[in-house]
Amino acid sequence: MPTVTAKKKCCKDKPRCKKCPVVLNRLSKAGYAERLSRRDYRLLGKIPGKVKAAARAR
């Protein structure tokens, strides 16, 4: 599975970027990513577009 390193700080744009720590935290709470360390996440399989959009939009 691919790993993603989050950015150091959230830019708070709308929609949030894909490497934003807030987005990766929301994906991990939803069960689509696993946190490996403070900034590293492992994506668990294919993430549906609606889930990705919801994590970036809020």
PDB file of N, CA, C and O in Angstrom:
ATOM      1  N   MET A   1       0.834  -1.182   0.000  1.00  0.00           N
ATOM      2  CA  MET A   1       0.000   0.000   0.000  1.00  0.00           C
ATOM      3  C   MET A   1       0.882   1.251   0.000  1.00  0.00           C
ATOM      4  O   MET A   1       1.958   1.260   0.599  1.00  0.00           O
ATOM      5  N   PRO A   2       0.424   2.291  -0.667  1.00  0.00           N
ATOM      6  CA  PRO A   2       1.229   3.523  -0.724  1.00  0.00           C
ATOM      7  C   PRO A   2       1.244   4.266   0.607  1.00  0.00           C
ATOM      8  O   PRO A   2       0.283   4.230   1.376  1.00  0.00           O
ATOM      9  N   THR A   3       2.356   4.934   0.851  1.00  0.00           N
ATOM     10  CA  THR A   3       2.453   5.761   2.046  1.00  0.00           C
ATOM     11  C   THR A   3       2.488   7.222   1.625  1.00  0.00           C
ATOM     12  O   THR A   3       2.980   7.565   0.550  1.00  0.00           O
ATOM     13  N   VAL A   4       1.956   8.074   2.493  1.00  0.00           N
ATOM     14  CA  VAL A   4       1.880   9.510   2.233  1.00  0.00           C
ATOM     15  C   VAL A   4       2.460  10.236   3.434  1.00  0.00           C
ATOM     16  O   VAL A   4       2.153   9.901   4.578  1.00  0.00           O
ATOM     17  N   THR A   5       3.295  11.226   3.174  1.00  0.00           N
ATOM     18  CA  THR A   5       3.809  12.071   4.239  1.00  0.00           C
ATOM     19  C   THR A   5       3.026  13.372   4.222  1.00  0.00           C
ATOM     20  O   THR A   5       2.964  14.060   3.202  1.00  0.00           O
ATOM     21  N   ALA A   6       2.431  13.703   5.356  1.00  0.00           N
ATOM     22  CA  ALA A   6       1.625  14.920   5.454  1.00  0.00           C
ATOM     23  C   ALA A   6       2.519  16.152   5.492  1.00  0.00           C
ATOM     24  O   ALA A   6       3.680  16.088   5.896  1.00  0.00           O
ATOM     25  N   LYS A   7       1.951  17.273   5.061  1.00  0.00           N
ATOM     26  CA  LYS A   7       2.667  18.539   5.152  1.00  0.00           C
ATOM     27  C   LYS A   7       2.816  18.918   6.630  1.00  0.00           C
ATOM     28  O   LYS A   7       2.114  18.382   7.487  1.00  0.00           O
ATOM     29  N   LYS A   8       3.725  19.835   6.916  1.00  0.00           N
ATOM     30  CA  LYS A   8       3.941  20.234   8.300  1.00  0.00           C
ATOM     31  C   LYS A   8       2.766  21.027   8.860  1.00  0.00           C
ATOM     32  O   LYS A   8       2.411  20.877  10.029  1.00  0.00           O
ATOM     33  N   LYS A   9       2.166  21.864   8.030  1.00  0.00           N
ATOM     34  CA  LYS A   9       1.102  22.737   8.511  1.00  0.00           C
ATOM     35  C   LYS A   9      -0.024  22.789   7.487  1.00  0.00           C
ATOM     36  O   LYS A   9       0.223  22.776   6.281  1.00  0.00           O
ATOM     37  N   CYS A  10      -1.250  22.847   7.968  1.00  0.00           N
ATOM     38  CA  CYS A  10      -2.412  22.937   7.107  1.00  0.00           C
ATOM     39  C   CYS A  10      -2.511  24.348   6.528  1.00  0.00           C
ATOM     40  O   CYS A  10      -2.333  25.331   7.247  1.00  0.00           O
ATOM     41  N   CYS A  11      -2.795  24.444   5.224  1.00  0.00           N
ATOM     42  CA  CYS A  11      -2.906  25.759   4.586  1.00  0.00           C
ATOM     43  C   CYS A  11      -4.318  26.324   4.682  1.00  0.00           C
ATOM     44  O   CYS A  11      -4.530  27.503   4.398  1.00  0.00           O
ATOM     45  N   LYS A  12      -5.285  25.504   5.075  1.00  0.00           N
ATOM     46  CA  LYS A  12      -6.685  25.898   5.283  1.00  0.00           C
ATOM     47  C   LYS A  12      -7.359  26.415   4.016  1.00  0.00           C
ATOM     48  O   LYS A  12      -8.286  27.221   4.098  1.00  0.00           O
ATOM     49  N   ASP A  13      -6.905  25.960   2.839  1.00  0.00           N
ATOM     50  CA  ASP A  13      -7.580  26.300   1.593  1.00  0.00           C
ATOM     51  C   ASP A  13      -8.874  25.510   1.485  1.00  0.00           C
ATOM     52  O   ASP A  13      -9.092  24.552   2.226  1.00  0.00           O
ATOM     53  N   LYS A  14      -9.726  25.918   0.560  1.00  0.00           N
ATOM     54  CA  LYS A  14     -10.950  25.181   0.287  1.00  0.00           C
ATOM     55  C   LYS A  14     -10.950  24.814  -1.181  1.00  0.00           C
ATOM     56  O   LYS A  14     -10.884  25.739  -1.991  1.00  0.00           O
ATOM     57  N   PRO A  15     -11.016  23.570  -1.610  1.00  0.00           N
ATOM     58  CA  PRO A  15     -10.896  22.376  -0.778  1.00  0.00           C
ATOM     59  C   PRO A  15      -9.458  22.161  -0.321  1.00  0.00           C
ATOM     60  O   PRO A  15      -8.511  22.637  -0.946  1.00  0.00           O
ATOM     61  N   ARG A  16      -9.320  21.442   0.768  1.00  0.00           N
ATOM     62  CA  ARG A  16      -7.982  21.176   1.301  1.00  0.00           C
ATOM     63  C   ARG A  16      -7.207  20.275   0.347  1.00  0.00           C
ATOM     64  O   ARG A  16      -7.795  19.484  -0.390  1.00  0.00           O
ATOM     65  N   CYS A  17      -5.873  20.405   0.368  1.00  0.00           N
ATOM     66  CA  CYS A  17      -5.043  19.605  -0.534  1.00  0.00           C
ATOM     67  C   CYS A  17      -4.971  18.150  -0.063  1.00  0.00           C
ATOM     68  O   CYS A  17      -5.362  17.828   1.059  1.00  0.00           O
ATOM     69  N   LYS A  18      -4.473  17.296  -0.923  1.00  0.00           N
ATOM     70  CA  LYS A  18      -4.460  15.857  -0.636  1.00  0.00           C
ATOM     71  C   LYS A  18      -3.452  15.466   0.435  1.00  0.00           C
ATOM     72  O   LYS A  18      -3.619  14.439   1.094  1.00  0.00           O
ATOM     73  N   LYS A  19      -2.405  16.272   0.618  1.00  0.00           N
ATOM     74  CA  LYS A  19      -1.369  15.951   1.607  1.00  0.00           C
ATOM     75  C   LYS A  19      -1.554  16.719   2.907  1.00  0.00           C
ATOM     76  O   LYS A  19      -0.660  16.748   3.753  1.00  0.00           O
ATOM     77  N   CYS A  20      -2.697  17.331   3.058  1.00  0.00           N
ATOM     78  CA  CYS A  20      -2.984  18.106   4.257  1.00  0.00           C
ATOM     79  C   CYS A  20      -3.122  17.162   5.457  1.00  0.00           C
ATOM     80  O   CYS A  20      -3.748  16.109   5.336  1.00  0.00           O
ATOM     81  N   PRO A  21      -2.552  17.517   6.607  1.00  0.00           N
ATOM     82  CA  PRO A  21      -2.668  16.638   7.771  1.00  0.00           C
ATOM     83  C   PRO A  21      -4.105  16.449   8.243  1.00  0.00           C
ATOM     84  O   PRO A  21      -4.439  15.402   8.798  1.00  0.00           O
ATOM     85  N   VAL A  22      -4.954  17.440   8.031  1.00  0.00           N
ATOM     86  CA  VAL A  22      -6.355  17.330   8.431  1.00  0.00           C
ATOM     87  C   VAL A  22      -7.069  16.280   7.581  1.00  0.00           C
ATOM     88  O   VAL A  22      -7.841  15.477   8.106  1.00  0.00           O
ATOM     89  N   VAL A  23      -6.816  16.283   6.284  1.00  0.00           N
ATOM     90  CA  VAL A  23      -7.445  15.324   5.372  1.00  0.00           C
ATOM     91  C   VAL A  23      -6.999  13.903   5.706  1.00  0.00           C
ATOM     92  O   VAL A  23      -7.818  12.986   5.756  1.00  0.00           O
ATOM     93  N   LEU A  24      -5.710  13.726   5.932  1.00  0.00           N
ATOM     94  CA  LEU A  24      -5.206  12.385   6.249  1.00  0.00           C
ATOM     95  C   LEU A  24      -5.739  11.898   7.595  1.00  0.00           C
ATOM     96  O   LEU A  24      -5.988  10.705   7.763  1.00  0.00           O
ATOM     97  N   ASN A  25      -5.914  12.799   8.543  1.00  0.00           N
ATOM     98  CA  ASN A  25      -6.489  12.414   9.836  1.00  0.00           C
ATOM     99  C   ASN A  25      -7.949  11.994   9.670  1.00  0.00           C
ATOM    100  O   ASN A  25      -8.385  11.021  10.284  1.00  0.00           O
ATOM    101  N   ARG A  26      -8.698  12.711   8.854  1.00  0.00           N
ATOM    102  CA  ARG A  26     -10.096  12.341   8.602  1.00  0.00           C
ATOM    103  C   ARG A  26     -10.192  10.991   7.899  1.00  0.00           C
ATOM    104  O   ARG A  26     -11.077  10.192   8.206  1.00  0.00           O
ATOM    105  N   LEU A  27      -9.283  10.732   6.954  1.00  0.00           N
ATOM    106  CA  LEU A  27      -9.287   9.431   6.275  1.00  0.00           C
ATOM    107  C   LEU A  27      -8.942   8.302   7.236  1.00  0.00           C
ATOM    108  O   LEU A  27      -9.489   7.206   7.119  1.00  0.00           O
ATOM    109  N   SER A  28      -8.042   8.553   8.184  1.00  0.00           N
ATOM    110  CA  SER A  28      -7.691   7.506   9.147  1.00  0.00           C
ATOM    111  C   SER A  28      -8.852   7.234  10.101  1.00  0.00           C
ATOM    112  O   SER A  28      -9.070   6.088  10.494  1.00  0.00           O
ATOM    113  N   LYS A  29      -9.596   8.267  10.476  1.00  0.00           N
ATOM    114  CA  LYS A  29     -10.770   8.065  11.334  1.00  0.00           C
ATOM    115  C   LYS A  29     -11.866   7.305  10.608  1.00  0.00           C
ATOM    116  O   LYS A  29     -12.630   6.564  11.226  1.00  0.00           O
ATOM    117  N   ALA A  30     -11.943   7.493   9.278  1.00  0.00           N
ATOM    118  CA  ALA A  30     -12.949   6.798   8.480  1.00  0.00           C
ATOM    119  C   ALA A  30     -12.532   5.371   8.125  1.00  0.00           C
ATOM    120  O   ALA A  30     -13.336   4.607   7.593  1.00  0.00           O
ATOM    121  N   GLY A  31     -11.277   5.006   8.418  1.00  0.00           N
ATOM    122  CA  GLY A  31     -10.823   3.642   8.175  1.00  0.00           C
ATOM    123  C   GLY A  31     -10.144   3.430   6.836  1.00  0.00           C
ATOM    124  O   GLY A  31      -9.933   2.284   6.439  1.00  0.00           O
ATOM    125  N   TYR A  32      -9.796   4.487   6.128  1.00  0.00           N
ATOM    126  CA  TYR A  32      -9.162   4.361   4.818  1.00  0.00           C
ATOM    127  C   TYR A  32      -7.661   4.599   4.868  1.00  0.00           C
ATOM    128  O   TYR A  32      -6.982   4.440   3.854  1.00  0.00           O
ATOM    129  N   ALA A  33      -7.127   4.976   6.025  1.00  0.00           N
ATOM    130  CA  ALA A  33      -5.687   5.197   6.169  1.00  0.00           C
ATOM    131  C   ALA A  33      -5.269   4.762   7.569  1.00  0.00           C
ATOM    132  O   ALA A  33      -6.069   4.744   8.505  1.00  0.00           O
ATOM    133  N   GLU A  34      -4.005   4.416   7.678  1.00  0.00           N
ATOM    134  CA  GLU A  34      -3.444   3.986   8.968  1.00  0.00           C
ATOM    135  C   GLU A  34      -2.271   4.899   9.294  1.00  0.00           C
ATOM    136  O   GLU A  34      -1.406   5.138   8.452  1.00  0.00           O
ATOM    137  N   ARG A  35      -2.248   5.401  10.510  1.00  0.00           N
ATOM    138  CA  ARG A  35      -1.179   6.315  10.903  1.00  0.00           C
ATOM    139  C   ARG A  35       0.046   5.513  11.329  1.00  0.00           C
ATOM    140  O   ARG A  35      -0.037   4.663  12.216  1.00  0.00           O
ATOM    141  N   LEU A  36       1.175   5.787  10.695  1.00  0.00           N
ATOM    142  CA  LEU A  36       2.414   5.076  10.997  1.00  0.00           C
ATOM    143  C   LEU A  36       3.260   5.847  12.003  1.00  0.00           C
ATOM    144  O   LEU A  36       3.830   5.258  12.921  1.00  0.00           O
ATOM    145  N   SER A  37       3.339   7.153  11.829  1.00  0.00           N
ATOM    146  CA  SER A  37       4.079   8.014  12.753  1.00  0.00           C
ATOM    147  C   SER A  37       3.364   9.355  12.779  1.00  0.00           C
ATOM    148  O   SER A  37       2.233   9.473  12.309  1.00  0.00           O
ATOM    149  N   ARG A  38       4.016  10.344  13.320  1.00  0.00           N
ATOM    150  CA  ARG A  38       3.375  11.655  13.459  1.00  0.00           C
ATOM    151  C   ARG A  38       2.916  12.237  12.121  1.00  0.00           C
ATOM    152  O   ARG A  38       1.850  12.847  12.047  1.00  0.00           O
ATOM    153  N   ARG A  39       3.708  12.055  11.066  1.00  0.00           N
ATOM    154  CA  ARG A  39       3.372  12.633   9.768  1.00  0.00           C
ATOM    155  C   ARG A  39       3.161  11.615   8.659  1.00  0.00           C
ATOM    156  O   ARG A  39       2.761  11.999   7.560  1.00  0.00           O
ATOM    157  N   ASP A  40       3.410  10.354   8.898  1.00  0.00           N
ATOM    158  CA  ASP A  40       3.318   9.335   7.852  1.00  0.00           C
ATOM    159  C   ASP A  40       2.041   8.514   7.997  1.00  0.00           C
ATOM    160  O   ASP A  40       1.671   8.091   9.092  1.00  0.00           O
ATOM    161  N   TYR A  41       1.380   8.302   6.861  1.00  0.00           N
ATOM    162  CA  TYR A  41       0.155   7.513   6.811  1.00  0.00           C
ATOM    163  C   TYR A  41       0.282   6.469   5.724  1.00  0.00           C
ATOM    164  O   TYR A  41       0.951   6.697   4.715  1.00  0.00           O
ATOM    165  N   ARG A  42      -0.352   5.327   5.918  1.00  0.00           N
ATOM    166  CA  ARG A  42      -0.438   4.286   4.895  1.00  0.00           C
ATOM    167  C   ARG A  42      -1.886   4.240   4.427  1.00  0.00           C
ATOM    168  O   ARG A  42      -2.801   4.061   5.232  1.00  0.00           O
ATOM    169  N   LEU A  43      -2.090   4.401   3.128  1.00  0.00           N
ATOM    170  CA  LEU A  43      -3.436   4.322   2.579  1.00  0.00           C
ATOM    171  C   LEU A  43      -3.825   2.865   2.426  1.00  0.00           C
ATOM    172  O   LEU A  43      -3.039   2.053   1.938  1.00  0.00           O
ATOM    173  N   LEU A  44      -5.031   2.535   2.841  1.00  0.00           N
ATOM    174  CA  LEU A  44      -5.497   1.152   2.841  1.00  0.00           C
ATOM    175  C   LEU A  44      -6.423   0.918   1.659  1.00  0.00           C
ATOM    176  O   LEU A  44      -7.637   1.093   1.769  1.00  0.00           O
ATOM    177  N   GLY A  45      -5.857   0.526   0.541  1.00  0.00           N
ATOM    178  CA  GLY A  45      -6.636   0.217  -0.643  1.00  0.00           C
ATOM    179  C   GLY A  45      -7.098   1.455  -1.383  1.00  0.00           C
ATOM    180  O   GLY A  45      -6.608   2.558  -1.141  1.00  0.00           O
ATOM    181  N   LYS A  46      -8.040   1.264  -2.282  1.00  0.00           N
ATOM    182  CA  LYS A  46      -8.576   2.345  -3.108  1.00  0.00           C
ATOM    183  C   LYS A  46      -9.597   3.135  -2.298  1.00  0.00           C
ATOM    184  O   LYS A  46     -10.495   2.557  -1.686  1.00  0.00           O
ATOM    185  N   ILE A  47      -9.456   4.461  -2.299  1.00  0.00           N
ATOM    186  CA  ILE A  47     -10.369   5.320  -1.556  1.00  0.00           C
ATOM    187  C   ILE A  47     -11.414   5.847  -2.534  1.00  0.00           C
ATOM    188  O   ILE A  47     -11.055   6.442  -3.551  1.00  0.00           O
ATOM    189  N   PRO A  48     -12.710   5.641  -2.246  1.00  0.00           N
ATOM    190  CA  PRO A  48     -13.750   6.136  -3.142  1.00  0.00           C
ATOM    191  C   PRO A  48     -13.708   7.659  -3.268  1.00  0.00           C
ATOM    192  O   PRO A  48     -13.346   8.362  -2.325  1.00  0.00           O
ATOM    193  N   GLY A  49     -14.078   8.148  -4.430  1.00  0.00           N
ATOM    194  CA  GLY A  49     -14.029   9.577  -4.701  1.00  0.00           C
ATOM    195  C   GLY A  49     -14.897  10.395  -3.762  1.00  0.00           C
ATOM    196  O   GLY A  49     -14.521  11.502  -3.375  1.00  0.00           O
ATOM    197  N   LYS A  50     -16.056   9.861  -3.391  1.00  0.00           N
ATOM    198  CA  LYS A  50     -16.957  10.602  -2.497  1.00  0.00           C
ATOM    199  C   LYS A  50     -16.368  10.738  -1.100  1.00  0.00           C
ATOM    200  O   LYS A  50     -16.560  11.756  -0.436  1.00  0.00           O
ATOM    201  N   VAL A  51     -15.653   9.713  -0.657  1.00  0.00           N
ATOM    202  CA  VAL A  51     -15.008   9.774   0.664  1.00  0.00           C
ATOM    203  C   VAL A  51     -13.884  10.784   0.640  1.00  0.00           C
ATOM    204  O   VAL A  51     -13.724  11.567   1.575  1.00  0.00           O
ATOM    205  N   LYS A  52     -13.091  10.768  -0.445  1.00  0.00           N
ATOM    206  CA  LYS A  52     -11.991  11.732  -0.605  1.00  0.00           C
ATOM    207  C   LYS A  52     -12.533  13.160  -0.637  1.00  0.00           C
ATOM    208  O   LYS A  52     -11.986  14.049   0.016  1.00  0.00           O
ATOM    209  N   ALA A  53     -13.587  13.374  -1.383  1.00  0.00           N
ATOM    210  CA  ALA A  53     -14.171  14.706  -1.514  1.00  0.00           C
ATOM    211  C   ALA A  53     -14.740  15.178  -0.177  1.00  0.00           C
ATOM    212  O   ALA A  53     -14.612  16.352   0.169  1.00  0.00           O
ATOM    213  N   ALA A  54     -15.359  14.285   0.566  1.00  0.00           N
ATOM    214  CA  ALA A  54     -15.925  14.662   1.860  1.00  0.00           C
ATOM    215  C   ALA A  54     -14.823  15.027   2.851  1.00  0.00           C
ATOM    216  O   ALA A  54     -14.986  15.951   3.647  1.00  0.00           O
ATOM    217  N   ALA A  55     -13.704  14.308   2.807  1.00  0.00           N
ATOM    218  CA  ALA A  55     -12.596  14.592   3.722  1.00  0.00           C
ATOM    219  C   ALA A  55     -11.942  15.929   3.391  1.00  0.00           C
ATOM    220  O   ALA A  55     -11.448  16.617   4.284  1.00  0.00           O
ATOM    221  N   ARG A  56     -11.937  16.300   2.111  1.00  0.00           N
ATOM    222  CA  ARG A  56     -11.309  17.548   1.700  1.00  0.00           C
ATOM    223  C   ARG A  56     -12.239  18.752   1.826  1.00  0.00           C
ATOM    224  O   ARG A  56     -11.763  19.882   1.934  1.00  0.00           O
ATOM    225  N   ALA A  57     -13.547  18.536   1.815  1.00  0.00           N
ATOM    226  CA  ALA A  57     -14.499  19.643   1.735  1.00  0.00           C
ATOM    227  C   ALA A  57     -14.874  20.267   3.072  1.00  0.00           C
ATOM    228  O   ALA A  57     -15.041  21.484   3.148  1.00  0.00           O
ATOM    229  N   ARG A  58     -15.009  19.485   4.107  1.00  0.00           N
ATOM    230  CA  ARG A  58     -15.550  19.987   5.378  1.00  0.00           C
ATOM    231  C   ARG A  58     -14.946  21.227   5.883  1.00  0.00           C
ATOM    232  O   ARG A  58     -15.338  21.718   6.942  1.00  0.00           O
TER     233      ARG A  58
END
